Amino acid sequence: MTVPSLRFKEDPYDLNRLNNLLLQFRVKGYVVLPDLFERESVDSFLGEVRAMVKQNEQGRWFMPDDQPAIYWPIRAPRLRNVLPAALFPAKMTPNVSVFETAWLISESGKEGLNWHKDRQHEGTVGGNYQYPDSVHLGMYFRDMTPEDGPTRVIPGSHVDQNLHPYNNSPSELMLPRKQDAVLWDQRCWHAASTRQNPDLRIFALFGFQPIQSFGNYPLRAMRAAPDFLFK
């Protein structure tokens, strides 16, 4: 197996920084997770991805599903530091499973705003915060600018049903750096924006959900991922 060149920050976030990231996630419905990857390794990894990308007979771009690069980014130790606490209260920290892997690839100028929610259009019960059933993680592998086609999100729309695109609720662009990733609650309104810069819009999307465990049962975190993730 050819090992992808993407390298990770091995040390976990300190407790104060972790709690601040988790608070932002709960309040806004999304948060940029900084420095998951070693910055100097990201460009070469993106180059490897570009070399793998293909077009099918209908002209749609895709990543072949037999490449380790498809799952490689979620090996990041700091990601495993954040996910359990984002999905469930700390006193009963769950194991985490991958339920979705998608590399969304499109040509410049082909995307437009298409507002949608992946979960709970009606909002949460009573407008109070409830931990999500699942979360999405997005990676662009570039220092994002508005011209790069970032995702737009309406902060707080995961809780407040009065925040939505049909009453012009304020929105924000997700603008991570190449070494970052964006964690967001699938109950938030969000939409891809149009990529204006040349070259392909490459966006890696991963979905995670909790698997509750009690005591010390030997249930491996992210067990749905291929075995090579744990070697």
Secondary structure as UniProt FT lines:
FT   HELIX           15..28
FT   STRAND          30..33
FT   HELIX           39..52
FT   STRAND          54..55
FT   TURN            57..58
FT   STRAND          61..62
FT   TURN            65..66
FT   HELIX           68..70
FT   HELIX           72..75
FT   HELIX           77..87
FT   HELIX           90..92
FT   STRAND          95..106
FT   TURN            108..109
FT   TURN            121..122
FT   HELIX           125..127
FT   STRAND          135..139
FT   HELIX           146..148
FT   STRAND          151..153
FT   TURN            155..159
FT   TURN            161..162
FT   HELIX           165..167
FT   STRAND          172..173
FT   TURN            178..179
FT   STRAND          181..185
FT   TURN            186..187
FT   STRAND          190..192
FT   STRAND          201..211
FT   TURN            215..216
FT   TURN            221..224
FT   HELIX           227..230
//
